[in-house]
């Protein structure tokens, strides 16, 4: 059986010049995997704070709607890179618990626009305040310059992954 990737060594052996990029990328991959697992766990916890039956995907939709304001269902699906049926199912759940409302899009009567209700806005405000407090507790001891540098590197990484490539 062939492993898909080698585990990180605790004390890396000296690498040839060409291998240093691969070693660095392997460490980036490891750290991002760890961050993504923790982020998924946090999203699960946050979604349950909004509603005990909410899936993390629905919480993600709420954060986008809150950030973007009123948004068409098709644009919401495009924003997260999934099909309209997946988003429709989550939106139906969010509407059933009173966190979002749908209305006919004024520019296209066939399309629907989604917006947070007052209840949805209040719930998201509470949960996102709690989330910011976690960041403050975890990163508050870091020098501000380090936090800003981290934010800039994350922005660059997101911009890099936001640009489609031929392989995409």
C-alpha positions as CSV (number, residue, x, y, z in Angstrom):
1,X,0.0,0.0,0.0
2,X,1.3,3.5,-0.9
3,X,0.8,6.3,1.5
4,X,-0.6,9.5,0.0
5,X,1.7,11.7,2.0
6,X,4.6,11.3,4.4
7,X,4.1,12.2,8.0
8,X,6.0,15.3,9.1
9,X,9.3,14.5,10.8
10,X,9.9,16.1,14.2
11,X,13.5,16.8,13.3
12,X,13.7,17.2,9.6
13,X,16.8,15.8,7.9
14,X,18.9,18.2,5.8
15,X,17.2,18.5,2.4
16,X,18.6,19.1,-1.0
17,X,18.0,22.6,-2.4
18,X,15.0,21.4,-4.5
19,X,13.4,19.6,-1.6
20,X,13.2,22.6,0.7
21,X,10.1,24.0,-1.2
22,X,8.5,20.6,-1.0
23,X,9.3,20.3,2.7
24,X,7.9,23.8,3.4
25,X,4.7,23.0,1.4
26,X,4.3,19.8,3.3
27,X,4.4,21.8,6.5
28,X,1.9,24.3,5.1
29,X,-0.4,21.4,4.1
30,X,-0.2,19.9,7.6
31,X,-0.9,23.2,9.4
32,X,-3.8,24.1,7.1
33,X,-5.3,20.6,7.6
34,X,-5.1,21.1,11.3
35,X,-6.7,24.6,11.0
36,X,-9.5,23.3,8.8
37,X,-10.3,20.5,11.2
38,X,-10.5,22.9,14.1
39,X,-12.5,25.4,12.0
40,X,-15.0,22.7,11.1
41,X,-15.3,21.8,14.8
42,X,-15.8,25.5,15.7
43,X,-18.5,25.9,13.0
44,X,-20.3,22.9,14.3
45,X,-20.3,24.4,17.8
46,X,-21.4,27.9,16.6
47,X,-24.2,26.5,14.5
48,X,-25.6,24.7,17.5
49,X,-25.5,28.0,19.5
50,X,-27.8,29.5,16.8
51,X,-30.1,26.5,16.8
52,X,-29.7,22.9,18.2
53,X,-30.7,21.3,14.9
54,X,-28.6,23.6,12.6
55,X,-25.9,22.1,10.4
56,X,-22.6,24.0,10.0
57,X,-23.4,24.6,6.3
58,X,-26.5,26.6,7.3
59,X,-24.4,28.6,9.7
60,X,-22.0,29.4,6.9
61,X,-24.9,30.6,4.8
62,X,-26.0,32.9,7.6
63,X,-22.6,34.5,7.8
64,X,-22.6,35.2,4.1
65,X,-26.1,36.6,4.2
66,X,-25.2,38.8,7.1
67,X,-22.0,40.1,5.4
68,X,-23.6,40.6,1.9
69,X,-27.0,41.7,2.9
70,X,-30.0,40.6,0.8
71,X,-28.7,38.1,-1.8
72,X,-30.2,36.0,-4.5
73,X,-30.3,32.3,-4.0
74,X,-28.3,31.6,-7.1
75,X,-25.6,34.1,-6.0
76,X,-25.5,32.5,-2.6
77,X,-24.9,29.1,-4.2
78,X,-22.2,30.5,-6.4
79,X,-20.6,32.2,-3.5
80,X,-20.0,28.9,-1.7
81,X,-19.5,26.8,-4.8
82,X,-22.4,24.4,-4.4
83,X,-25.5,23.7,-6.4
84,X,-28.8,25.6,-5.9
85,X,-30.6,22.5,-4.5
86,X,-28.2,22.2,-1.6
87,X,-28.6,25.9,-0.7
88,X,-32.4,25.7,-1.1
89,X,-32.6,22.9,1.4
90,X,-30.6,24.9,4.0
91,X,-32.5,28.1,3.3
92,X,-35.8,26.2,3.8
93,X,-34.6,25.1,7.2
94,X,-33.4,28.6,8.1
95,X,-36.7,30.0,7.0
96,X,-38.6,27.4,9.1
97,X,-36.9,28.5,12.3
98,X,-37.4,32.2,11.5
99,X,-33.8,33.2,10.8
100,X,-34.2,34.2,7.1
101,X,-37.0,35.3,4.8
102,X,-37.4,34.9,1.1
103,X,-39.0,37.4,-1.2
104,X,-39.3,37.8,-5.0
105,X,-36.3,39.6,-6.4
106,X,-37.4,43.1,-7.5
107,X,-35.1,42.8,-10.6
108,X,-36.2,39.3,-11.6
109,X,-39.6,38.1,-10.4
110,X,-38.6,34.5,-11.1
111,X,-35.6,34.7,-8.7
112,X,-35.7,34.9,-4.9
113,X,-33.8,37.1,-2.6
114,X,-32.8,36.0,0.9
115,X,-32.3,38.2,3.9
116,X,-31.8,37.8,7.6
117,X,-34.9,38.4,9.8
118,X,-34.5,40.5,12.9
119,X,-34.3,37.2,14.9
120,X,-31.6,36.0,12.5
121,X,-29.6,39.2,12.9
122,X,-29.8,39.0,16.7
123,X,-28.7,35.4,16.8
124,X,-25.8,36.0,14.5
125,X,-24.8,39.1,16.4
126,X,-24.7,37.0,19.7
127,X,-22.8,34.1,18.1
128,X,-20.3,36.3,16.2
129,X,-19.6,38.4,19.3
130,X,-18.8,35.1,21.2
131,X,-16.6,34.0,18.3
132,X,-14.7,37.3,18.4
133,X,-14.2,36.8,22.1
134,X,-12.6,33.4,21.4
135,X,-10.2,35.1,19.0
136,X,-9.4,37.8,21.6
137,X,-8.7,35.1,24.2
138,X,-6.6,33.0,21.9
139,X,-4.7,35.8,20.1
140,X,-5.0,38.7,22.5
141,X,-1.5,38.1,23.9
142,X,0.1,38.2,20.4
143,X,1.7,41.5,19.4
144,X,-0.6,43.5,17.1
145,X,2.0,43.4,14.3
146,X,1.9,39.6,14.4
147,X,-1.9,39.6,14.2
148,X,-1.8,42.0,11.3
149,X,0.9,39.9,9.5
150,X,-1.2,36.8,10.0
151,X,-4.2,38.5,8.5
152,X,-2.2,39.7,5.5
153,X,-0.8,36.2,4.9
154,X,-4.3,34.7,5.2
155,X,-5.6,37.4,2.8
156,X,-2.9,36.5,0.3
157,X,-3.6,32.8,0.6
158,X,-7.4,33.4,0.2
159,X,-6.7,35.5,-2.9
160,X,-4.5,32.8,-4.3
161,X,-7.1,30.2,-3.9
162,X,-9.8,32.6,-5.1
163,X,-8.2,32.8,-8.5
164,X,-9.3,29.9,-10.7
165,X,-6.6,27.9,-12.5
166,X,-6.7,25.7,-15.5
167,X,-6.9,22.7,-13.2
168,X,-9.9,24.0,-11.4
